[in-house]
Amino acid sequence: MEDATIKFQLTEDTNKEMKRILTSVYCSLSEKGYNPINQIVGYLLSEDPTYITNYNNARKEITMIDRDELMQALVKNYLFG
């Protein structure tokens, strides 16, 4: 068995949709009085959707994003922004 590096190829449309969903989830968390950054990070680290409120279907929306793809996009944006 070989250990191969997995490469994700994100399209521009995928990036736009992830940004739209993440922005929507951020706003929903803010509106409910949560610290959105802490809640989103908690979700990303644990994959526990209860970190995200059901308000405005935010929990359903965030689970539509592949976490690995989202983390790749976040790191890429942080480094090459």
MODELLER restraints for C-alpha pairs under 7 A, 6 or more apart:
rsr = mdl.restraints
at = mdl.atoms
rsr.add(forms.Gaussian(group=physical.xy_distance, feature=features.Distance(at['CA:8:A'], at['CA:69:A']), mean=6.80, stdev=0.5))
rsr.add(forms.Gaussian(group=physical.xy_distance, feature=features.Distance(at['CA:18:A'], at['CA:65:A']), mean=6.52, stdev=0.5))
rsr.add(forms.Gaussian(group=physical.xy_distance, feature=features.Distance(at['CA:21:A'], at['CA:61:A']), mean=6.29, stdev=0.5))
rsr.add(forms.Gaussian(group=physical.xy_distance, feature=features.Distance(at['CA:21:A'], at['CA:62:A']), mean=6.55, stdev=0.5))
rsr.add(forms.Gaussian(group=physical.xy_distance, feature=features.Distance(at['CA:22:A'], at['CA:62:A']), mean=6.99, stdev=0.5))
rsr.add(forms.Gaussian(group=physical.xy_distance, feature=features.Distance(at['CA:25:A'], at['CA:58:A']), mean=5.00, stdev=0.5))
rsr.add(forms.Gaussian(group=physical.xy_distance, feature=features.Distance(at['CA:25:A'], at['CA:62:A']), mean=6.95, stdev=0.5))
rsr.add(forms.Gaussian(group=physical.xy_distance, feature=features.Distance(at['CA:26:A'], at['CA:36:A']), mean=5.38, stdev=0.5))
rsr.add(forms.Gaussian(group=physical.xy_distance, feature=features.Distance(at['CA:28:A'], at['CA:55:A']), mean=6.29, stdev=0.5))
rsr.add(forms.Gaussian(group=physical.xy_distance, feature=features.Distance(at['CA:28:A'], at['CA:56:A']), mean=6.46, stdev=0.5))
rsr.add(forms.Gaussian(group=physical.xy_distance, feature=features.Distance(at['CA:28:A'], at['CA:58:A']), mean=6.58, stdev=0.5))
rsr.add(forms.Gaussian(group=physical.xy_distance, feature=features.Distance(at['CA:29:A'], at['CA:35:A']), mean=6.94, stdev=0.5))
rsr.add(forms.Gaussian(group=physical.xy_distance, feature=features.Distance(at['CA:29:A'], at['CA:36:A']), mean=5.30, stdev=0.5))
rsr.add(forms.Gaussian(group=physical.xy_distance, feature=features.Distance(at['CA:29:A'], at['CA:53:A']), mean=6.44, stdev=0.5))
rsr.add(forms.Gaussian(group=physical.xy_distance, feature=features.Distance(at['CA:30:A'], at['CA:36:A']), mean=5.93, stdev=0.5))
rsr.add(forms.Gaussian(group=physical.xy_distance, feature=features.Distance(at['CA:39:A'], at['CA:51:A']), mean=5.35, stdev=0.5))
rsr.add(forms.Gaussian(group=physical.xy_distance, feature=features.Distance(at['CA:39:A'], at['CA:52:A']), mean=6.42, stdev=0.5))
rsr.add(forms.Gaussian(group=physical.xy_distance, feature=features.Distance(at['CA:42:A'], at['CA:51:A']), mean=6.34, stdev=0.5))
rsr.add(forms.Gaussian(group=physical.xy_distance, feature=features.Distance(at['CA:43:A'], at['CA:49:A']), mean=6.02, stdev=0.5))
rsr.add(forms.Gaussian(group=physical.xy_distance, feature=features.Distance(at['CA:43:A'], at['CA:51:A']), mean=5.47, stdev=0.5))
rsr.add(forms.Gaussian(group=physical.xy_distance, feature=features.Distance(at['CA:44:A'], at['CA:67:A']), mean=6.55, stdev=0.5))
rsr.add(forms.Gaussian(group=physical.xy_distance, feature=features.Distance(at['CA:49:A'], at['CA:59:A']), mean=6.29, stdev=0.5))
rsr.add(forms.Gaussian(group=physical.xy_distance, feature=features.Distance(at['CA:52:A'], at['CA:58:A']), mean=6.64, stdev=0.5))
rsr.add(forms.Gaussian(group=physical.xy_distance, feature=features.Distance(at['CA:52:A'], at['CA:59:A']), mean=5.22, stdev=0.5))
rsr.add(forms.Gaussian(group=physical.xy_distance, feature=features.Distance(at['CA:53:A'], at['CA:59:A']), mean=5.75, stdev=0.5))
